[in-house]
Amino acid sequence: MKKQVLISGASFAGLTLAYWLNKYGYEVTVVEIGKGLRKGGSPIDVRGKALDVVKEMGILQKIKDREFIHTDEIVDAKGDTLSRFSINAMEEYLGDIEIHRSDLVELIFDIVPKKEVEFIFGNSIKTLIQHEDGIEISFEKGENRSFDFVFGADGTHSIVRKLVFGAEENFKKFFGVYFAFTKADHIQTGRSGNTGIVYRELGKQAVIYHFKDGANAILMFRAPELDWNYRNTEQQKQILKEYFGNNTNWKIPEILDSMLHSDDLYFDEANQIHMPTWIKGRVALVGDAAHAPSFFTGMGTSLALQGATLLAKELDANDDYKTAFKKYNETFKPFAESIQSRIKWGLKVQLPETEEELQASFLAFSNDNKK
């Protein structure tokens, strides 16, 4: 009889894990709190050994076909160009593939057999009780079910981590930054084609990514830790209004207006998750739920792909799940922690705190000024 597994979260880690576990003969169920796949957001990178993962999954060429090759500009408050560069052409990024988040999510979702893998959207785990021979799950909606294993691939605010390992505050390292994404197809910048336009001032950054099908906008800002609820969109909009409502520079008024009227706003804080272990009993964490590095490292997606693949392969290679979990934890944890340590440079460049840092950030990429 096939072992039954429940994966919480249908993003990169969850979908990748579902693909491999189904391939290795497990009966897989994926539960996702969203009504569908979460799309939108900024372009993301597939790099390093994650390229080997997607090649093995058979989607490397499809990812290359959808690569987001773009020119980037940093502009001043009036929209005049201060510097221009192309990250895709820089030596240190050669071989990496930048792709829109939606494209990669769809590519992985498409190769997960829907007739074999059960997807439950618009639902979440309510309670999780471990027994020696399995795990009893109750959902926010629907009947209770039992599984052999449960995997938390449900992001920085993981419900699996909360239920099994404890409160998020016990593992979170906050970096004093908040950010928001939304679609902004209607905002005109005077640029066409695949272009990323960045405006920075002390402690704040606004970005518009143009691509063939539209545009995405991002706002970031430094702030002390706020009392906010990651599921309360109206509260998040009020926070954005408080921090950007009086800012008339560049396209900030138009970006803010798009966010205040958005039905798909994504708002979160920049933090990392640091845990002594990612495994407990028959439960294991993967992706951001285990080791969120923050998008300032540029490695969150690649870590999710690699970690999920390693976990599945260890389960396939070892008859004892305890051995498989232990090998996954001991092998991948040091690598994930080394990636987390890279955050400082990204923060300094994208959200400078002094005038000197601000001026240096305008030329950071062209000067290869990484420290």
C-alpha positions, 0 to 999 in steps of 0.5 A: 500500500502506498504511503500517504503524504500531505504537503501544506503549500503549493508554491515552489517547494510544495509543488517540487516535493509533490512531483518527486514524491509522486514519482517515487510512489507516494500517494500525495495530497497538497493543501493550499490556503489560496483559492489557486496558485499564487501568481504575480510578484517580482521576477525570481532566479533559478541558479546553481544546483537548482538548474540541475534540478529543473533539468532532471524534472524536464523543464529546463528548456521551457524555463529558458524559453520564458527567461526574463531578459531585461534592462534595468534603470535607476531613476531619480524623483523626476524619472530621469535615468541615473544609471543603466545596467543589465543583470542578465549580462553580468559575468557573475550571473551568467548561467542563472535564469531569471523568470517571472514567478507566475511562469515558473509556478505554472511550469512546475504545476503542469508536470505534477500529474493531476490524476494522481496528485490530489490538490485541495485549494482554499483550505488549510490544516487546523490541527495536527496530532502525531502518533507513532504510526501516522498523523491525524489531520483536521482541516479548516473545512472538510473531514479529518484525515490520516497521513503517514507524513506531513510536510510544511512547504507553506512559507515564512508564516507556515501553519505546520511549523506553528503547530509542530515546532512552535510560534513563528516568533521563536524562529524569525529574524526580522530585518526592519523592512516591509514590501508589497507587490501588485499588478500595475499594467496601466502605469506608464514610465516612458519605457517599453519592452522588458525593463526594470525601473528602480527609484530609491530614496533613504529607506525606501524603494519603488520598482516597476517591472515591464514585460510583454504581458503587463507590469508589476510594481513593488514598494519597499520601506524600512520600519520598526516591527509593526503590529500587523496581520498577514491575512488582513489586506485592508490593514496592510493597505493602511500601512502602505498609505501611512508610509507612502501617502505623502510621497509624490516622487516618481511613480509612487502615487500611481503605484500606491493607488494601484495597491490600495485598489488591488485585489491581489496585493501581496504584503509581507516583511523581510525576515529569515527563519532560523531553526535548530532542526527542520524535522520532528517525528513524521513531520518535516519542513521544506523551503521558506517554512524551514529556512526563508533566506529573504528575497534580498539573497536572490536564492529563495526559489533555488533553495526551495527547489533543491531542498524539496528534491533532496528530501524526496530523494532521501525518502526514496533511497532510505527504507527508514524515514527517520534516516531520510529525514536526518540526512536531509536535515544534516546535509542541506541545513548548513548550505541554507544557512550559508545562503542566509548570511548573504542578506546584508549586501542586498539590504544595503544596496536596495534600501540604503540608510545614509546618503553615501550608501544611496549614491553608491547604490546607483552604481552598485551593480556596474561597479561590482561593489559587493561586500 
